[in-house]
């Protein structure tokens, strides 16, 4: 009889042990780390940031002319380049976008996919994101605009990038992003493809203000040595819950990453190689 009482007592306590184990298991559910950056872009490159499902981000990217000291008011009177675009988060980990750029009247279609998220516990130490786009040169192709397209496919260019980002602390984040650019048509004697790597960082100096740095280094060289200089950009970012404003100095003026990597010939350390630029982004949640 005593044995039966012991078995009955264990049977009554079993649900309590099960509940306790489930509660402990739920308490250690991994949470993703907060975003490493405030905006989906960092000056001339993308970041790992993907916004929540049904978020629309509208952006304006502006590059003034080069600061050459020839009565251009720091390049403001010089020839500028502008891109207006928008991205939409179909899912928390999937974003699509479209933009139009003044230079070469270029339209671009983009895709951004979150592959891995850094966790707060550190079990996953960094985030990995894929970004890619396809761009179409919108020039007429007549001799007057120096396009010289022989077929429709000559207008197309492509950009692929893997972004490895880490939020080291609430104030400091850093990313490394290797990339490949492909142009269906290249100048005579030049390559159609180019590999590069970008480095970007942000350091917060106040809750809404950060210092930002973006550096793009070509890896493979083109035969035209004038297009092998790295892209160097540094500036400040001012952000709120719904928008981010970046103002900076840089030497790349193409805005689209494939144009910067393949065609931009500005040298940051030479006269007339620096320009002023800014990016404005605004987010809407539906």
C-alpha positions in Angstrom: 0.0 0.0 0.0 2.9 2.3 0.8 4.3 1.8 -2.7 1.0 2.8 -4.3 1.0 6.1 -2.3 4.5 6.9 -3.5 3.5 6.2 -7.1 0.4 8.3 -6.8 2.4 11.2 -5.3 4.9 11.1 -8.2 2.1 11.0 -10.7 0.5 14.1 -9.3 3.8 16.1 -9.3 4.8 15.1 -12.8 2.8 17.9 -14.5 4.5 20.5 -12.3 7.9 19.3 -13.4 6.9 19.4 -17.0 5.5 22.9 -16.7 8.6 24.1 -15.0 10.8 22.7 -17.8 8.7 24.3 -20.5 8.9 27.6 -18.7 12.7 27.5 -18.5 13.0 26.5 -22.1 10.8 29.4 -23.2 12.8 31.9 -21.1 16.0 31.3 -23.2 14.4 31.9 -26.6 17.0 33.8 -28.7 16.2 37.4 -29.5 17.8 39.2 -32.5 20.2 42.0 -31.8 19.0 45.5 -32.4 19.8 46.9 -35.9 23.5 47.7 -36.4 22.6 50.8 -38.4 19.8 53.4 -38.5 19.2 53.3 -42.3 19.2 50.7 -45.1 22.2 52.6 -46.7 25.5 53.9 -45.4 26.5 56.8 -47.8 27.5 54.8 -51.0 26.7 51.2 -49.8 23.9 49.2 -48.4 23.7 48.1 -44.8 22.3 44.9 -43.3 19.2 46.7 -42.1 15.8 45.3 -43.2 12.7 46.9 -41.8 9.6 45.1 -40.5 7.0 43.7 -42.9 4.9 46.3 -44.7 7.4 49.1 -44.2 8.0 51.6 -47.1 11.2 53.5 -47.2 11.5 56.5 -49.5 14.9 57.9 -50.2 16.6 60.8 -51.9 20.4 60.7 -52.6 22.1 63.8 -53.9 25.7 64.4 -54.9 26.9 68.0 -55.8 29.7 68.7 -58.2 33.4 68.4 -57.4 34.9 71.0 -55.1 37.5 72.3 -57.5 37.9 75.9 -56.3 36.7 77.5 -59.6 33.8 79.6 -58.4 31.4 76.6 -57.9 30.5 77.4 -54.2 32.0 74.1 -52.9 30.6 72.3 -55.9 27.0 73.3 -55.3 27.0 75.2 -58.7 28.6 72.2 -60.4 26.9 69.3 -62.2 25.0 67.2 -59.7 23.7 63.6 -59.6 20.4 62.6 -58.0 18.7 59.4 -57.2 15.1 59.0 -56.0 14.0 55.5 -54.9 11.7 53.5 -52.6 11.9 50.0 -51.0 9.1 47.9 -49.6 9.4 45.1 -47.0 7.4 42.2 -48.3 8.5 40.1 -45.3 10.6 40.9 -42.2 13.6 39.4 -44.1 12.8 40.3 -47.7 12.8 43.8 -49.3 12.3 44.9 -53.0 13.0 48.3 -54.4 13.1 50.6 -57.4 15.0 53.8 -58.1 15.8 56.3 -60.9 19.2 58.0 -61.2 19.9 61.2 -63.1 23.3 60.0 -64.4 22.6 58.0 -67.6 18.9 58.1 -66.8 19.3 54.8 -65.1 16.5 52.7 -63.5 17.4 50.0 -61.0 15.5 47.2 -59.4 16.8 45.8 -56.1 16.4 42.8 -53.8 17.6 42.5 -50.2 17.4 39.3 -48.2 18.3 38.7 -44.6 20.2 35.4 -44.3 21.4 35.4 -40.7 20.6 37.7 -37.7 23.0 38.5 -34.9 21.5 37.5 -31.5 21.7 39.4 -28.2 23.2 36.4 -26.4 26.0 36.3 -28.9 25.3 32.7 -30.1 25.2 34.2 -33.6 27.9 36.8 -33.6 27.0 38.7 -36.7 24.3 39.4 -39.4 24.6 38.3 -43.0 22.5 40.0 -45.7 22.4 39.6 -49.5 21.8 42.7 -51.7 21.6 42.7 -55.4 20.3 44.9 -58.2 19.8 45.1 -61.9 20.1 48.5 -63.6 19.1 49.7 -67.1 20.8 52.6 -68.8 18.1 54.8 -70.1 20.0 56.8 -72.7 18.9 56.8 -76.3 22.0 55.2 -77.6 22.5 57.8 -80.3 26.0 59.0 -81.0 25.2 62.3 -79.2 25.1 60.8 -75.7 28.2 58.5 -76.1 26.2 55.4 -75.2 26.8 53.4 -78.3 24.5 50.5 -77.5 24.4 47.7 -80.2 21.7 45.6 -78.5 19.2 46.1 -75.8 21.2 43.8 -73.5 24.1 46.3 -73.7 22.1 48.6 -71.4 22.1 46.1 -68.5 24.4 46.0 -65.4 24.2 44.0 -62.3 25.5 44.2 -58.7 25.7 41.5 -56.1 26.9 41.9 -52.5 27.1 40.0 -49.2 27.0 42.2 -46.1 28.6 41.0 -42.9 27.6 43.3 -40.1 28.1 43.4 -36.3 26.8 45.6 -33.6 29.7 45.6 -31.2 28.0 47.9 -28.7 25.0 50.4 -28.6 27.4 53.0 -29.9 29.6 51.2 -32.4 28.7 49.1 -35.5 30.9 47.8 -38.4 30.4 45.9 -41.6 32.4 44.3 -44.4 30.7 43.7 -47.8 32.4 41.9 -50.7 30.8 42.5 -54.1 30.8 41.7 -57.8 29.8 44.1 -60.5 28.9 43.0 -64.1 28.3 45.1 -67.2 27.0 43.4 -70.3 28.9 46.0 -72.4 32.3 47.4 -71.4 34.7 49.8 -73.1 37.1 48.3 -75.6 39.9 46.6 -73.7 38.2 46.7 -70.3 36.7 43.9 -68.3 33.0 43.2 -67.9 33.3 42.2 -64.3 34.9 43.7 -61.2 35.2 42.5 -57.6 35.4 44.9 -54.7 35.0 45.1 -51.0 33.4 47.8 -48.9 34.0 48.7 -45.2 31.6 50.8 -43.3 31.2 52.0 -39.7 29.0 54.1 -37.4 29.9 55.6 -34.0 27.1 57.3 -32.0 28.1 60.5 -30.2 24.6 61.2 -29.0 21.2 59.4 -29.0 20.4 60.8 -32.5 23.8 61.7 -34.0 26.5 59.5 -35.3 29.8 59.7 -37.2 29.8 57.5 -40.3 32.5 56.1 -42.6 32.3 54.2 -45.9 35.2 52.9 -47.8 35.1 50.9 -51.1 38.2 49.2 -52.4 38.4 47.7 -55.9 40.1 44.3 -55.9 40.4 43.4 -59.6 41.9 46.1 -61.8 40.6 47.5 -65.0 42.9 48.2 -67.9 42.0 51.8 -67.6 44.0 52.8 -64.6 42.0 56.0 -64.1 39.1 54.0 -62.6 41.0 52.0 -60.0 40.9 54.5 -57.1 39.0 53.6 -53.9 35.9 55.3 -52.7 36.3 57.2 -49.5 33.3 58.9 -47.7 33.0 60.3 -44.2 30.3 62.4 -42.5 27.5 62.5 -39.9 24.1 61.0 -39.6 21.1 62.5 -37.8 18.2 60.1 -37.1 14.8 59.8 -35.5 12.4 57.0 -35.3 11.1 57.6 -38.8 13.9 59.1 -40.8 17.7 59.4 -41.3 19.7 62.3 -42.7 23.3 61.7 -43.8 25.7 64.5 -44.9 29.2 63.8 -46.0 32.2 64.4 -48.2 33.1 61.7 -50.8 34.8 61.1 -54.1 32.2 58.8 -55.7 29.3 60.5 -57.5 27.6 57.6 -59.3 25.3 56.7 -56.4 24.6 53.3 -57.9 27.3 50.9 -56.6 28.1 49.3 -59.9 28.7 52.6 -61.5 30.9 53.7 -58.6 32.9 50.5 -58.7 33.3 50.3 -62.5 33.3 53.8 -63.8 34.1 56.5 -61.2 37.5 58.1 -61.7 37.6 60.6 -58.9 40.7 60.5 -56.6 39.8 61.6 -53.1 43.3 63.1 -52.5 43.5 65.1 -55.7 42.2 68.5 -56.6 38.6 68.4 -57.7 38.2 64.8 -56.4 36.0 65.6 -53.4 32.3 66.4 -53.4 29.6 67.1 -50.9 26.6 64.8 -50.7 23.6 63.9 -48.6 21.1 61.1 -48.2 17.6 61.5 -46.8 15.4 58.5 -46.0 11.8 58.4 -44.6 10.0 55.3 -43.4 6.2 54.6 -43.4 4.6 51.6 -41.7 1.4 50.1 -42.9 
